[in-house]
């Protein structure tokens, strides 16, 4: 059976800018993937408001959309943040090389690396296995976005998502009072199909996996940053696990897994399925007949992975299954797949929020503590004061631009600056062997970031 646009279930609850939020019962399941029950309620309420406010930025002219990157965040009557929060946001923007002025166009913060960024999409088909969520589909189909250093900026700035994906996200949230293509208006910093730059086998490769229900596009700002620093980045849409994935022939798949009752065993299945997706993508990028024209630039001895929420939890599963992945990062994701007694000796970073992952406090943190004991290589446990679950993705930045309070006590642009800086430092250390004192101790530049010791259950 081929892919079709599946009917939208209007009973679903959505958080953020249309991302599904599904309860999974009580106990530990209620705090799955790093989101507590109270946070779910707040995200749900904010999501509806966010989509409404997004309408105010959907009227930007096409000419404006084709101009250079914006360098501002929303101010004026529409903003709901306090003067103190606005000042904090401005300080955070300054640290990321941005200014905060008035703008009517949503945009992602500019990357800080020396290279312009190119991007392209790949359609991949794994004929060796059926789809894990729709068994009648006899092959696993995936869409992957690649970002990479480019020789020069291209003529066409890459879209954030397709108009159809935006439409389905809004429709799934029962939001019909805004233009259906609103979310596709977000301005990115990468250029479609720009010529890749680099020497043969000279670029490290990083795979990114988004949270459950989330599209790969929500990790765009992080991907652009890494690409600007000389990495090839591959972000995977795990088909049927998010609201909408568009294929080249126009088929659109929606979220089959959103309606499934969740328990630890199910989350483990999800992680292992994603690990299989990652290994397949690596095969397609590094095999004898690679699917990307720039694949010769990839150094196959320098491959790593990072993910957010369920994508972060899946990083451990992928590393256990695929020795090509030399280092990994779990960003705010509660883990289910257990590291065997033999341990995992490759570098690993936990990066999360204190509300969920402070050592000794709660079931989610306990999964990190369990894994910590089995990590035998370089490892760090870092928490970002004031962050919420969405702070590590594009949503925190975009929400602040239109004055939406997502419940974080840190501006979105500051949280993104921290996320990009620490993720890049980790990969620079372990894929490029460049010293990174930032990872060794607390930083005066980033006082929000606490280094935690699970053994003593302290963070400083």
VEXDREN-2710 file (C-alpha; in Angstrom, 1 decimal):
% VEXDREN-2710
k/r/px/py/pz
1/UNK/0.0/0.0/0.0
2/UNK/1.4/3.4/-1.0
3/UNK/1.7/6.4/1.2
4/UNK/-1.3/8.7/1.4
5/UNK/-2.3/11.7/3.3
6/UNK/-3.9/10.2/6.4
7/UNK/-7.0/11.7/7.9
8/UNK/-6.3/14.1/10.7
9/UNK/-7.5/13.1/14.2
10/UNK/-9.0/16.2/15.7
11/UNK/-9.1/14.7/19.1
12/UNK/-5.3/15.0/19.4
13/UNK/-3.8/17.5/21.7
14/UNK/-1.0/19.7/20.4
15/UNK/1.8/21.7/22.0
16/UNK/4.2/24.2/20.6
17/UNK/3.5/25.1/17.0
18/UNK/1.4/22.1/16.3
19/UNK/3.6/19.3/17.7
20/UNK/1.5/16.4/19.1
21/UNK/1.5/15.8/22.9
22/UNK/0.0/12.5/24.0
23/UNK/-0.4/11.3/27.6
24/UNK/0.7/7.7/28.2
25/UNK/-0.9/6.9/31.5
26/UNK/0.4/7.6/35.0
27/UNK/3.8/7.1/36.7
28/UNK/7.0/7.3/34.8
29/UNK/5.1/7.1/31.5
30/UNK/3.5/10.5/32.2
31/UNK/6.9/12.1/32.2
32/UNK/8.0/10.4/29.0
33/UNK/10.8/11.9/26.8
34/UNK/11.6/14.6/29.3
35/UNK/8.2/16.3/29.5
36/UNK/6.5/16.4/32.9
37/UNK/2.7/16.3/33.2
38/UNK/2.6/20.0/34.3
39/UNK/4.7/21.0/31.3
40/UNK/2.4/19.1/29.0
41/UNK/-0.5/21.2/30.1
42/UNK/1.4/24.5/29.8
43/UNK/2.7/23.6/26.3
44/UNK/-0.8/22.7/25.2
45/UNK/-2.2/26.0/26.3
46/UNK/0.7/27.9/24.8
47/UNK/0.5/26.0/21.5
48/UNK/-2.9/27.3/20.6
49/UNK/-1.9/30.9/21.5
50/UNK/1.3/30.5/19.5
51/UNK/-0.4/29.4/16.3
52/UNK/-2.8/32.4/16.6
53/UNK/0.0/34.8/17.0
54/UNK/1.9/33.2/14.1
55/UNK/-0.8/34.7/11.9
56/UNK/0.6/38.1/12.5
57/UNK/3.8/37.2/10.8
58/UNK/2.3/35.3/7.9
59/UNK/1.5/38.5/5.9
60/UNK/5.1/39.4/5.1
61/UNK/5.6/40.0/1.3
62/UNK/7.3/37.6/-0.9
63/UNK/9.9/40.3/-1.6
64/UNK/10.7/40.5/2.1
65/UNK/11.0/36.8/2.3
66/UNK/13.7/36.7/-0.4
67/UNK/15.9/39.4/1.4
68/UNK/18.8/38.7/3.6
69/UNK/18.5/37.1/7.1
70/UNK/16.6/39.1/9.6
71/UNK/18.6/40.1/12.7
72/UNK/15.8/41.0/15.1
73/UNK/13.2/39.6/17.5
74/UNK/9.6/40.9/17.9
75/UNK/9.0/43.9/20.0
76/UNK/6.1/46.4/20.4
77/UNK/2.5/45.9/21.4
78/UNK/2.3/42.3/20.4
79/UNK/5.0/41.2/22.8
80/UNK/3.8/39.8/26.1
81/UNK/7.2/39.5/27.8
82/UNK/8.1/41.8/30.7
83/UNK/10.7/44.5/30.4
84/UNK/13.1/42.4/32.4
85/UNK/12.6/39.4/30.2
86/UNK/13.1/41.6/27.1
87/UNK/16.3/42.9/28.5
88/UNK/17.4/39.3/29.2
89/UNK/16.5/38.3/25.7
90/UNK/18.6/41.2/24.3
91/UNK/21.5/40.1/26.3
92/UNK/21.1/36.6/25.1
93/UNK/20.9/37.7/21.5
94/UNK/24.0/39.8/21.9
95/UNK/25.9/36.7/23.0
96/UNK/24.8/35.0/19.9
97/UNK/25.8/37.8/17.6
98/UNK/22.2/39.0/17.1
99/UNK/20.4/42.2/17.7
100/UNK/16.8/42.6/19.0
101/UNK/14.7/45.0/17.0
102/UNK/11.3/45.0/15.3
103/UNK/10.6/42.4/12.6
104/UNK/7.5/40.8/11.1
105/UNK/9.2/37.8/9.8
106/UNK/10.0/34.7/11.8
107/UNK/13.7/33.7/11.3
108/UNK/16.3/31.4/12.7
109/UNK/19.5/32.9/14.3
110/UNK/22.4/33.1/11.9
111/UNK/25.1/30.5/12.2
112/UNK/28.4/31.6/13.6
113/UNK/30.8/29.5/11.6
114/UNK/32.9/30.8/8.7
115/UNK/31.1/28.8/5.9
116/UNK/27.9/29.6/4.0
117/UNK/25.5/26.7/4.3
118/UNK/23.9/24.6/1.6
119/UNK/21.1/22.1/2.0
120/UNK/19.3/19.4/0.1
121/UNK/16.8/16.7/0.7
122/UNK/17.1/13.0/0.1
123/UNK/14.4/10.4/-0.5
124/UNK/15.7/7.0/0.7
125/UNK/14.1/3.6/0.5
126/UNK/15.1/0.6/2.6
127/UNK/13.9/-2.5/0.8
128/UNK/15.3/-4.9/3.4
129/UNK/12.5/-4.3/6.0
130/UNK/8.8/-3.3/6.1
131/UNK/7.7/-0.1/7.8
132/UNK/7.6/-0.8/11.6
133/UNK/4.4/1.1/12.1
134/UNK/2.5/0.3/9.0
135/UNK/3.4/-3.3/8.1
136/UNK/1.4/-3.3/4.9
137/UNK/4.1/-0.9/3.6
138/UNK/6.8/-3.4/2.6
139/UNK/9.7/-1.0/2.5
140/UNK/10.9/1.7/5.0
141/UNK/10.8/5.1/3.3
142/UNK/12.6/8.1/4.8
143/UNK/13.1/11.7/4.1
144/UNK/16.5/13.2/5.1
145/UNK/17.7/16.8/5.1
146/UNK/21.4/17.4/4.6
147/UNK/23.2/20.6/5.6
148/UNK/26.8/21.2/4.6
149/UNK/29.5/23.9/4.1
150/UNK/29.0/25.5/0.7
151/UNK/31.4/27.1/-1.7
152/UNK/29.2/30.2/-1.9
153/UNK/25.6/31.2/-1.0
154/UNK/23.0/30.0/-3.5
155/UNK/20.3/32.0/-5.1
156/UNK/17.4/30.3/-3.3
157/UNK/17.0/30.3/0.4
158/UNK/15.8/27.0/1.7
159/UNK/12.2/26.7/3.0
160/UNK/11.7/25.8/6.6
161/UNK/9.0/23.2/5.8
162/UNK/6.5/22.7/2.9
163/UNK/3.2/24.5/2.8
164/UNK/1.4/21.2/3.0
165/UNK/3.3/20.2/6.2
166/UNK/2.4/23.6/7.7
167/UNK/-1.3/23.1/6.7
168/UNK/-1.4/19.7/8.4
169/UNK/0.3/20.9/11.5
170/UNK/-2.2/23.7/11.9
171/UNK/-5.2/21.5/11.0
172/UNK/-4.2/18.8/13.4
173/UNK/-4.3/21.4/16.2
174/UNK/-7.8/22.5/15.0
175/UNK/-6.3/25.9/14.1
176/UNK/-8.2/27.2/11.0
177/UNK/-8.1/30.9/11.5
178/UNK/-4.5/31.4/10.2
179/UNK/-3.2/31.0/6.6
180/UNK/-2.4/27.3/6.1
181/UNK/1.1/28.0/5.0
182/UNK/2.0/30.1/8.0
183/UNK/4.7/27.9/9.4
184/UNK/6.4/27.5/6.1
185/UNK/7.3/31.2/6.1
186/UNK/10.1/30.9/8.6
187/UNK/13.3/32.2/7.2
188/UNK/16.3/29.9/7.2
189/UNK/20.0/30.6/6.6
190/UNK/20.8/27.8/4.2
191/UNK/20.6/27.8/0.4
192/UNK/19.0/25.0/-1.6
193/UNK/21.4/22.8/-3.5
194/UNK/24.4/25.1/-3.2
195/UNK/27.7/23.5/-4.2
196/UNK/29.3/21.7/-1.3
197/UNK/32.8/22.8/-0.2
198/UNK/35.6/20.8/1.3
199/UNK/38.4/18.3/0.5
200/UNK/37.8/14.7/-0.2
201/UNK/37.0/12.7/3.0
202/UNK/37.6/15.9/5.0
203/UNK/34.2/16.6/6.6
204/UNK/32.8/14.9/9.8
205/UNK/29.2/13.7/9.6
206/UNK/26.6/14.3/12.3
207/UNK/23.2/12.6/12.3
208/UNK/20.3/14.4/14.0
209/UNK/17.1/12.7/15.2
210/UNK/14.1/14.9/16.4
211/UNK/11.7/14.2/19.2
212/UNK/8.7/11.9/18.8
213/UNK/5.9/13.7/16.9
214/UNK/8.4/16.4/15.8
215/UNK/9.6/17.0/12.2
216/UNK/13.3/17.1/11.4
217/UNK/12.9/20.8/10.6
218/UNK/12.8/21.7/14.3
219/UNK/16.5/21.0/14.5
220/UNK/17.4/23.3/11.6
221/UNK/19.1/26.1/13.6
222/UNK/21.5/23.5/15.2
223/UNK/22.1/21.8/11.8
224/UNK/22.9/25.2/10.2
225/UNK/25.4/26.0/12.9
226/UNK/27.2/22.7/12.6
227/UNK/27.3/23.0/8.8
228/UNK/28.7/26.5/9.0
229/UNK/31.5/25.1/11.1
230/UNK/32.4/22.5/8.5
231/UNK/30.2/19.5/9.3
232/UNK/27.9/17.5/7.1
233/UNK/24.6/17.1/9.0
234/UNK/21.9/14.6/8.2
235/UNK/18.5/15.1/10.0
236/UNK/16.0/12.2/9.6
237/UNK/12.2/12.3/9.5
238/UNK/11.2/9.0/11.0
239/UNK/8.2/8.2/8.9
240/UNK/4.8/7.9/10.6
241/UNK/6.3/9.3/13.8
242/UNK/5.4/13.0/13.2
243/UNK/2.5/15.0/12.0
244/UNK/3.6/15.3/8.4
245/UNK/6.3/14.0/6.1
246/UNK/6.2/15.0/2.4
247/UNK/7.8/12.8/-0.2
248/UNK/9.0/14.0/-3.6
249/UNK/6.0/12.6/-5.5
250/UNK/3.6/14.6/-3.3
251/UNK/2.6/11.8/-0.9
252/UNK/2.3/12.9/2.7
253/UNK/2.4/10.6/5.7
254/UNK/1.0/11.6/9.1
255/UNK/1.5/10.4/12.6
256/UNK/0.4/6.7/13.1
257/UNK/2.4/6.4/16.3
258/UNK/0.7/9.4/18.0
259/UNK/-2.4/7.3/18.7
260/UNK/-0.6/4.3/20.2
261/UNK/-0.7/3.7/23.9
262/UNK/2.8/4.2/25.3
263/UNK/4.8/2.2/27.8
264/UNK/8.5/1.6/28.4
265/UNK/8.6/-1.3/26.0
266/UNK/7.0/0.8/23.3
267/UNK/9.6/3.5/23.8
268/UNK/12.3/0.9/23.5
269/UNK/10.8/-0.3/20.3
270/UNK/10.8/3.2/19.0
271/UNK/14.5/3.7/19.9
272/UNK/15.5/0.5/18.2
273/UNK/13.5/1.3/15.1
274/UNK/15.2/4.7/14.9
275/UNK/18.6/3.0/15.3
276/UNK/17.8/1.0/12.3
277/UNK/16.9/4.2/10.4
278/UNK/20.2/5.8/11.4
279/UNK/22.3/2.8/10.2
280/UNK/20.4/2.7/6.9
281/UNK/21.0/6.4/6.3
282/UNK/24.7/6.0/7.1
283/UNK/24.8/3.1/4.6
284/UNK/23.3/5.4/1.9
285/UNK/25.7/8.2/2.6
286/UNK/28.9/6.3/3.0
287/UNK/28.4/3.1/0.9
288/UNK/29.9/2.3/-2.5
289/UNK/27.0/4.0/-4.3
290/UNK/26.1/7.0/-2.1
291/UNK/22.9/8.9/-2.6
292/UNK/24.4/12.4/-2.3
293/UNK/26.7/14.0/-4.8
294/UNK/28.8/15.4/-2.0
295/UNK/29.3/12.1/-0.2
296/UNK/33.0/11.9/-1.2
297/UNK/33.6/14.8/1.2
298/UNK/32.5/12.8/4.2
299/UNK/35.2/11.3/6.5
300/UNK/33.6/7.9/7.3
301/UNK/35.9/7.6/10.4
302/UNK/34.4/10.7/12.0
303/UNK/30.7/10.1/12.4
304/UNK/28.6/11.1/15.4
305/UNK/24.9/11.5/16.4
306/UNK/22.7/13.8/18.5
307/UNK/19.0/13.9/19.1
308/UNK/16.4/15.7/21.1
309/UNK/13.9/14.0/23.4
310/UNK/13.1/10.6/21.9
311/UNK/15.8/11.3/19.3
312/UNK/18.3/11.8/22.1
313/UNK/17.2/8.6/23.8
314/UNK/17.6/6.8/20.4
315/UNK/21.3/7.9/20.2
316/UNK/22.3/5.3/22.8
317/UNK/20.4/2.6/20.9
318/UNK/22.0/3.7/17.6
319/UNK/25.5/3.7/19.2
320/UNK/25.0/0.2/20.6
321/UNK/23.9/-1.1/17.2
322/UNK/26.4/0.8/15.0
323/UNK/30.1/1.1/15.8
324/UNK/30.5/3.7/13.1
325/UNK/29.0/6.3/15.5
326/UNK/32.0/7.5/17.4
327/UNK/30.2/9.9/19.8
328/UNK/26.7/10.8/20.9
329/UNK/24.5/13.4/22.6
330/UNK/21.2/13.0/24.3
331/UNK/19.4/16.3/24.5
332/UNK/16.6/16.1/27.1
333/UNK/15.5/12.6/26.3
334/UNK/14.5/9.9/28.8
335/UNK/16.2/6.6/27.9
336/UNK/14.8/3.1/27.7
337/UNK/17.3/1.0/25.9
338/UNK/19.8/-0.3/28.4
339/UNK/23.5/-0.3/28.0
340/UNK/24.8/-3.9/28.5
341/UNK/27.1/-4.8/31.4
342/UNK/30.1/-4.6/29.0
343/UNK/29.4/-0.8/28.9
344/UNK/29.7/1.8/26.2
345/UNK/33.2/3.2/25.9
346/UNK/32.6/6.0/23.3
347/UNK/32.2/9.7/24.3
348/UNK/28.7/10.7/25.4
349/UNK/27.0/13.9/26.5
350/UNK/23.8/14.4/28.4
351/UNK/22.4/17.9/27.9
352/UNK/19.0/18.7/29.6
353/UNK/16.9/20.8/31.9
354/UNK/17.1/20.8/35.7
355/UNK/13.4/20.3/36.2
356/UNK/13.6/16.7/34.8
357/UNK/17.3/15.6/34.9
358/UNK/18.8/16.8/38.2
359/UNK/20.6/13.8/39.6
360/UNK/18.5/12.0/42.3
361/UNK/15.3/13.7/41.4
362/UNK/12.7/11.6/39.6
363/UNK/12.3/8.7/37.3
364/UNK/13.6/10.4/34.2
365/UNK/16.9/11.4/35.9
366/UNK/17.2/7.9/37.1
367/UNK/17.5/6.6/33.5
368/UNK/20.4/8.9/33.0
369/UNK/22.0/7.8/36.3
370/UNK/21.6/4.1/35.2
371/UNK/23.2/4.8/31.9
372/UNK/26.0/7.0/33.4
373/UNK/27.3/3.9/35.3
374/UNK/27.7/2.0/32.1
375/UNK/29.4/4.8/30.1
376/UNK/33.0/3.9/30.3
377/UNK/34.5/6.6/28.1
378/UNK/34.5/10.4/28.2
379/UNK/31.2/11.7/29.6
380/UNK/29.5/14.8/30.8
381/UNK/26.1/15.6/32.4
382/UNK/25.1/19.3/31.7
383/UNK/21.9/21.1/32.7
384/UNK/20.8/24.5/31.4
385/UNK/19.2/26.6/34.1
386/UNK/15.8/28.0/33.1
387/UNK/15.4/25.8/30.1
388/UNK/12.2/23.9/29.2
389/UNK/11.9/20.9/26.8
390/UNK/11.4/23.1/23.7
391/UNK/14.3/25.4/24.6
392/UNK/16.8/23.2/22.8
393/UNK/14.9/23.4/19.5
394/UNK/13.9/26.1/17.1
395/UNK/10.6/26.6/18.8
396/UNK/12.1/28.6/21.7
397/UNK/13.6/31.1/19.3
398/UNK/10.6/31.5/17.2
399/UNK/8.2/31.8/20.1
400/UNK/10.2/34.7/21.6
401/UNK/10.1/36.6/18.4
402/UNK/6.4/37.0/18.6
403/UNK/6.2/37.4/22.4
404/UNK/5.0/34.0/23.4
405/UNK/5.8/32.6/26.9
406/UNK/6.7/28.9/26.7
407/UNK/7.4/28.7/30.4
408/UNK/11.2/28.9/30.1
409/UNK/13.2/31.3/32.3
410/UNK/15.8/31.7/29.6
411/UNK/15.3/33.5/26.3
412/UNK/15.1/31.2/23.3
413/UNK/18.0/32.8/21.5
414/UNK/20.2/32.4/24.6
415/UNK/19.1/28.7/25.0
416/UNK/19.9/28.1/21.3
417/UNK/23.3/29.8/21.6
418/UNK/24.1/27.5/24.5
419/UNK/22.8/24.4/22.7
420/UNK/24.8/25.2/19.6
421/UNK/27.9/26.1/21.4
422/UNK/28.1/23.0/23.6
423/UNK/27.1/20.6/20.9
424/UNK/29.7/22.0/18.6
425/UNK/32.3/21.9/21.3
426/UNK/31.6/18.2/22.0
427/UNK/31.9/17.3/18.3
428/UNK/35.0/19.5/17.8
429/UNK/36.6/17.6/20.7
430/UNK/35.7/14.1/19.7
431/UNK/35.6/14.3/15.9
432/UNK/38.4/16.9/15.3
433/UNK/40.5/16.4/18.5
434/UNK/40.4/20.1/19.2
435/UNK/40.7/21.0/22.9
436/UNK/37.5/22.3/24.4
437/UNK/38.0/23.8/28.0
438/UNK/34.3/24.8/27.9
439/UNK/33.4/21.1/28.6
440/UNK/35.8/20.7/31.5
441/UNK/34.3/23.1/34.1
442/UNK/31.6/25.8/34.5
443/UNK/32.0/28.8/32.3
444/UNK/31.7/32.5/33.2
445/UNK/30.3/33.1/29.7
446/UNK/27.6/30.5/30.2
447/UNK/26.7/30.6/33.9
448/UNK/23.4/28.9/33.1
449/UNK/25.1/25.6/32.3
450/UNK/25.7/23.4/35.3
451/UNK/28.1/20.5/35.4
452/UNK/26.6/17.6/37.3
453/UNK/28.1/14.7/39.2
454/UNK/25.6/11.9/39.6
455/UNK/27.9/10.2/42.1
456/UNK/27.5/13.0/44.6
457/UNK/24.2/14.2/43.1
458/UNK/25.4/17.7/42.9
459/UNK/25.5/20.3/40.1
460/UNK/27.8/23.4/40.0
END
